[in-house]
Amino acid sequence: MRIIDLSCPVDAAAWEPDPVVHKVLTPAQGAAHMASEMKEHFGIDFDPAVLPGGELLSLDTFTLTSHTGTHVDAPAHYGSAAVTEYGEPRTIDELPLDWFLRPAVVLDLQDQPTGAAGVPVLEAEIARIGYVPRPMDIVVLHTGAWRYAGTQRYFTDFTGLTGDAVDYLLDLGVKVIGTDAFSLDAPFGDMIRRYQESGDRGVLWPAHFAGRRREYCQIERLHNLDALPAPHGFRLSCLPAKLAGSGAGWTRAVALIGD
Ligand SMILES: [Zn+2]
């Protein structure tokens, strides 16, 4: 079996709308920290110099949102029970794990302009690859946006889906839709502009809000999609981190090629 990494790094040096903070306690600092904690809490004197090289263990503290890096959105992200049509929306820790390790199919949307792609675009791509997504398959949209990850352009130039396009995939029995873009909806600025021009509230977050009518998950910020050898014939694993009560969880998304 071959494993292909489809995840982007969580990197404090990269540009993010919500900057990531990464604090490092070095192994030497860890030794001094442990010694002072032992003294303070237990009254024990411990000389860190007795440790090999005077070092103990490092500790990394990250400050980041659950939507930073490659992650899975849970229904609770889309709205509260006040607006969902299927009862209390589940948080990321409550979803069945077998949604997240499934055969996958990639739809190539790299020729689509910034905005929201509709049903005809998906139908044409499904016809081109000759594979109709089956129930529980994970559908991955390759928009090409992953190449701009870490830059401001990643948040302004990409293709999302219309609400009808999401419904089309959910009608096939799909429960997880992934994208390499920042969002499964069109970029924020593009949606607001189209709303102001048309006065149509339906252009605002239709892909996310489809999840208020029907329970499904999104993978956002997939990466490295060029590395996939074919649009189908592989499994995708995107088991999310078990963040209790969270509307999303980070995942190390990978493609599994072969048995
Ligand atoms: Zn998200």
Boltz pocket constraint, residues with backbone or C-beta under 6 A from the ligand:
constraints:
  - pocket:
      binder: B
      contacts: [[A, 66], [A, 67], [A, 71], [A, 72], [A, 73], [A, 182], [A, 220], [A, 248]]
      max_distance: 6.0
